[in-house]
Amino acid sequence: MPAMLNPPKPQTPAMARNRGPYRMAGVTLVELMVVVLVGAILTGLAVPALRNLVTANQLLGLTDSFASAMNSARSEAAKLNTQVAFNPLPASAGTAWSGGWTMFVDSNANGALDNGETTLRLGAALPTGYTMNASGSIGGVMAFDGTGRLVGGAPGLIVFCQGGGPWGGGAARMITVTASGRVRIAQNDSTGQPLDDNGNAVTSCTP
């Protein structure tokens, strides 16, 4: 048998590992550091945006919940043909409603929860960092009469703030209630300030 002119060279283990399906892949330390750096930048951008989204949703949820309670009180007053009122907790809190509130059948129409009067609903205190304040026209009592109108005749505002509102780097939402008893969650302008029914921006967490 004649000898082969160009016999194949014997393969070393290193050569075998780098051929065909056995080729080993990897990344350099520099490539790994670039990937980690890009991931850190993306995380840094995403976390504040996610935090702002959670805050906005929680603030809207608090506002929506109280607006729903106000509409419920108005409906209950008309159904029972008697006054239904709200007081902040504690009752001496005045325009500061962040500590919670009580909704009750105000049978004697004195704006206070007395013995024998029925409590319809309780609102919990707001989470830390959030505030709820009523305008002076509402003060420490808000009530709807048997026709569904706001007792006192003066329209009112209830402002919810987080982090001091947009004036302190946070956010704000607002509920307006007219003399006729209509309850509305206000729109915000481009700077995040709530607008009253006349289109005027509210510039404080304490209207």
C-alpha positions in Angstrom: 0.0 0.0 0.0 1.6 3.3 -1.1 2.3 5.8 1.6 0.1 9.0 1.8 1.8 12.0 0.5 0.2 14.4 3.0 -0.9 12.5 6.1 -3.3 14.5 8.4 -1.7 16.1 11.4 -2.7 14.7 14.7 -5.1 17.0 16.6 -4.4 18.2 20.0 -7.2 18.6 22.6 -7.1 22.4 22.2 -7.6 22.1 18.4 -10.5 19.7 18.9 -12.3 22.1 21.3 -12.1 24.9 18.7 -13.7 23.0 15.8 -17.3 22.6 14.8 -19.9 22.1 17.5 -17.2 21.9 20.1 -16.0 25.5 19.7 -16.0 27.2 23.1 -17.5 30.7 23.3 -17.0 33.4 26.0 -16.9 37.1 26.8 -14.1 39.2 27.9 -14.0 41.1 31.2 -14.4 44.4 29.3 -17.6 43.1 27.6 -19.0 41.9 30.9 -18.3 45.2 32.5 -20.1 47.0 29.7 -23.2 44.8 30.1 -23.3 45.5 33.8 -22.9 49.2 33.3 -25.7 49.4 30.7 -27.9 47.4 33.1 -27.2 49.7 36.0 -28.1 52.8 33.8 -31.4 51.2 32.6 -32.3 50.3 36.2 -31.5 53.8 37.4 -33.8 55.2 34.7 -36.6 52.8 35.4 -36.9 52.9 39.2 -37.9 56.6 39.5 -40.4 56.2 36.7 -41.9 53.2 38.4 -42.0 54.9 41.7 -43.8 57.9 40.2 -46.3 55.6 38.5 -47.1 53.8 41.8 -47.4 57.2 43.6 -49.8 58.6 41.0 -52.0 55.5 41.1 -52.2 55.5 44.9 -53.0 59.2 45.0 -55.7 58.7 42.4 -57.1 55.7 44.3 -57.4 57.8 47.5 -59.1 60.6 45.7 -61.4 58.3 43.8 -62.4 56.5 47.0 -63.4 59.7 48.8 -65.3 61.0 45.8 -67.2 57.7 45.7 -68.0 58.1 49.5 -69.3 61.6 48.9 -71.6 60.5 46.1 -72.7 57.6 48.4 -73.5 60.1 51.2 -75.5 62.3 48.8 -77.5 59.3 47.5 -78.1 58.1 51.1 -79.3 61.5 52.2 -81.8 61.6 49.3 -83.0 58.1 50.0 -83.5 58.7 53.8 -84.7 62.3 53.2 -82.4 63.4 56.0 -78.9 65.0 56.4 -75.8 62.8 56.0 -72.6 64.3 57.1 -68.8 63.7 57.2 -66.4 64.6 60.1 -62.6 64.3 60.0 -60.9 62.2 62.6 -60.5 63.4 65.2 -63.6 65.6 65.0 -61.5 68.6 66.2 -59.1 68.3 63.2 -60.8 71.2 61.3 -59.8 71.4 57.7 -57.1 68.6 58.1 -58.7 65.3 57.1 -55.6 63.1 56.8 -56.3 61.2 60.0 -59.5 59.6 58.5 -63.1 60.5 58.6 -66.6 59.3 59.6 -69.8 59.4 57.5 -73.0 59.3 59.5 -76.7 60.0 59.5 -76.9 63.4 61.1 -80.5 63.2 62.3 -80.5 66.4 64.2 -78.5 68.2 61.5 -76.0 69.6 64.0 -72.9 68.4 62.0 -71.7 66.1 64.8 -72.0 62.4 65.4 -74.2 62.1 68.5 -75.4 59.1 70.5 -78.1 57.2 68.6 -77.0 58.4 65.2 -75.9 55.8 62.7 -72.4 55.6 61.4 -72.5 54.6 57.7 -68.8 54.4 56.8 -65.3 55.0 58.2 -62.3 56.2 56.2 -58.8 55.2 57.3 -55.9 57.6 57.9 -53.9 58.3 54.9 -50.5 56.6 54.4 -47.3 58.5 55.6 -46.4 61.2 53.1 -49.9 61.9 52.0 -52.3 64.7 53.1 -55.9 65.5 52.7 -57.2 69.0 53.4 -60.6 70.7 52.9 -61.2 74.3 52.0 -62.5 76.7 54.7 -66.0 76.4 53.3 -66.1 72.8 54.3 -63.9 73.0 57.4 -64.6 70.2 59.9 -68.0 69.1 58.6 -69.4 68.4 55.2 -73.0 67.4 54.8 -75.7 66.8 52.2 -79.3 67.5 52.9 -82.4 65.4 51.9 -82.4 66.9 48.4 -78.8 66.0 47.8 -77.5 69.6 48.1 -74.4 70.6 50.0 -75.4 72.0 53.4 -74.1 75.6 53.8 -74.5 76.5 50.1 -70.8 77.3 49.5 -68.9 75.1 47.0 -65.9 73.3 48.5 -62.5 71.8 47.6 -60.7 68.7 49.0 -57.0 68.5 48.0 -55.0 65.3 48.3 -51.2 65.7 48.2 -48.2 63.4 48.2 -44.7 64.8 49.0 -45.9 68.3 49.5 -47.7 68.3 46.1 -46.2 69.6 42.8 -45.1 72.7 44.8 -42.8 70.5 46.9 -41.7 68.0 44.3 -44.7 65.6 44.8 -48.1 65.3 43.3 -51.7 66.5 44.0 -55.3 65.6 43.1 -58.5 67.5 44.0 -62.2 66.9 44.5 -64.6 69.8 43.9 -68.2 69.9 45.2 -70.7 72.5 44.2 -73.6 74.0 46.1 -75.9 71.7 44.3 -73.9 68.7 45.6 -72.2 67.7 42.3 -69.0 65.9 43.1 -66.1 66.0 40.5 -62.5 64.9 40.5 -60.6 67.9 39.0 -58.3 67.9 36.1 -54.6 68.8 36.6 -52.8 71.3 34.4 -49.5 70.6 32.6 -47.5 71.3 35.8 -49.6 68.9 37.9 -51.7 71.6 39.7 -55.4 70.8 40.1 -57.9 73.1 38.4 -61.1 74.3 40.2 -64.5 74.5 38.4 -63.5 78.0 37.1 -60.3 76.7 35.6 -58.1 78.3 38.2 -55.0 76.4 39.5 -54.9 75.6 43.2 -51.4 76.4 44.3 -51.3 74.8 47.8 -52.1 71.5 49.6 -54.2 73.6 52.0 -56.9 75.3 49.8 
